[in-house]
Structure formats: structure tokens, C-alpha cells
């Protein structure tokens, strides 16, 4: 999902709740906080010696285990944060958005958006961790590695 697509979902549904499903039936607790929004520029060389450059938006989510349960986040509350970020450090609209999360039970990982569902007055983002890949194998025109 592109950063602009995520922000558009928030803009179109400001009164809905916002939740993140990191595994089937396992949700990040509604006491999460958006602790950081990172604008990343990746400069890389893959295993075949092919240079690449691309951008990502990484949204860091954190749950304070001592915080009492409270009303779930609204899309409007998240949108307010993204508008503040945009004013200070503009985001790349076409950059893929990732959600970074980890806790005492799970190692921190970056998750992509697999699907966006709407039910029970809530926006549910179904997340998944992408596996690593050999990029040259995905691009027939690239120099192959092995």
C-alpha cells in the first residue's frame, strides 16, 4: 500500500476506529501509540550488483503494557499525526508504507498492508511481514547473482 492510499483511507473515514491485525486473530492492543513516522530513502546494491534507490514510509507503533485499556484510535486521530508530519517532514506519496511493531512477546518487524477491511465501525489493516527475496530473480533484465 502506498502512503497516499493509507492517508486517503483515513481522510475518507475519519469517524471510524483504527486497528491493526498482525496475525490471523491477533491484534495490536488498542492502547497503541504512533511513536514515530520515518521517511526512508533506501540506496542499495542487490546480490547481482544492481544498484537501486527507493523510498519507504515506516510508522512505528508501540504499546505501553502499563496503560489501561481505552477507546480505540480513530482514523481522525491518526490523520492528525500524519498531517503534522507532512507539515514538518513531507512524506513521499508513492512510497510503500510499513508498520513497525514489536513487544515483549514478539520481535520487532516491519509489516506491509495485505488488506484493508471495514466492519463494526472500524478500519482493520491486515498486516504481514514480507519475506526477503533475491531481487535479480524478480527482474529478468537485471544482472543475476548465482
C-alpha positions in Angstrom: 0.0 0.0 0.0 1.3 3.4 -0.9 1.5 6.2 1.8 -1.1 8.3 -0.1 -3.5 5.4 -0.2 -3.3 4.9 3.5 -3.9 8.6 4.2 -6.8 8.6 1.8 -8.5 5.8 3.7 -8.1 7.9 6.9 -9.5 11.0 5.2 -12.5 9.2 3.8 -13.3 7.5 7.1 -12.4 9.9 10.0 -15.0 8.7 12.4 -14.1 5.0 12.2 -11.9 3.2 14.6 -8.4 2.0 13.5 -7.0 -1.4 14.3 -4.0 -3.5 13.2 -4.2 -7.3 12.8 -0.6 -8.7 12.8 -1.6 -12.3 12.5 -4.9 -14.0 12.0 -6.9 -13.1 15.0 -4.0 -11.4 16.8 -4.4 -7.6 17.1 -2.1 -4.8 18.3 -3.8 -3.6 21.5 -5.9 -0.5 21.1 -3.7 1.3 23.5 -1.0 1.6 20.8 0.7 4.9 20.1 2.2 6.1 16.9 5.6 6.9 18.2 7.4 7.9 15.0 6.9 8.3 11.3 10.0 7.7 9.3 10.7 8.9 5.8 13.3 6.5 4.5 15.4 6.6 1.3 17.0 3.3 0.6 20.2 3.3 -1.5 21.1 -0.3 -2.2 23.0 -2.7 -4.3 21.5 -6.2 -4.7 23.3 -9.6 -4.8 23.7 -9.3 -8.5 25.5 -5.9 -8.3 22.4 -4.0 -9.5 22.0 -0.5 -7.9 18.6 0.6 -6.7 17.0 3.5 -4.9 13.6 3.8 -3.4 11.6 5.4 -0.6 9.5 4.0 2.2 7.3 5.3 5.0 7.7 3.4 8.3 5.1 4.1 11.0 6.4 2.9 14.4 3.6 1.5 16.7 4.2 0.9 20.4 2.0 -0.5 23.2 2.7 0.6 26.7 1.9 -2.6 28.8 1.1 -0.5 31.8 -1.5 1.7 30.1 -5.1 0.8 30.9 -7.4 -0.2 28.0 -9.1 2.8 26.4 -11.2 3.6 23.5 -9.6 2.5 20.2 -7.9 5.0 18.0 -10.0 6.9 15.4 -8.8 7.4 11.9 -9.1 11.2 12.6 -6.5 10.9 15.4 -4.1 9.1 13.2 -4.8 11.5 10.3 -3.9 14.4 12.7 -0.5 12.9 13.3 0.1 12.4 9.6 -0.9 16.0 8.8 1.6 17.2 11.4 4.3 15.0 9.9 3.5 16.3 6.5 3.9 19.9 7.6 7.3 19.2 9.2 8.8 16.5 7.1 6.8 15.9 3.9 6.2 12.2 3.1 6.6 10.6 -0.3 3.1 9.9 -1.5 4.2 7.0 -3.7 6.4 5.3 -1.1 5.3 2.0 0.3 4.0 2.3 3.9 5.2 -0.2 6.5 4.1 -0.5 10.1 6.9 -1.3 12.6 5.8 -3.2 15.7 7.3 -5.4 18.4 6.7 -6.1 22.1 7.9 -8.3 24.9 6.4 -11.4 23.1 7.3 -10.6 19.5 10.4 -9.3 17.9 10.2 -6.0 16.2 9.3 -6.4 12.5 8.2 -4.2 9.6 4.8 -5.2 8.3 3.2 -4.4 4.9 -0.5 -4.0 4.4 -2.1 -7.1 3.0 -5.7 -5.9 3.1 -8.0 -3.1 4.4 -11.3 -4.2 5.8 -14.2 -2.2 7.0 -16.5 -3.7 9.7 -18.1 -2.7 13.0 -17.3 1.0 12.5 -13.6 0.1 12.2 -10.8 0.2 9.6 -8.9 -3.0 10.0 -5.4 -3.2 8.4 -4.4 -6.8 8.0 -0.6 -6.8 8.1 2.0 -9.3 7.1 5.8 -9.5 7.1 7.2 -9.8 3.6 9.9 -12.5 3.2 13.3 -11.5 1.9 13.8 -12.1 -1.8 16.7 -12.2 -4.3 15.8 -9.1 -6.4 17.6 -10.2 -9.6 15.4 -13.3 -9.7 12.4 -11.0 -10.0 13.8 -8.8 -12.8 14.7 -10.7 -16.0 16.8 -7.7 -17.3 18.9 -7.5 -14.1 22.4 -9.0 -13.7 21.8 -12.3 -12.0 23.7 -13.2 -8.8 24.2 -17.0 -8.7 
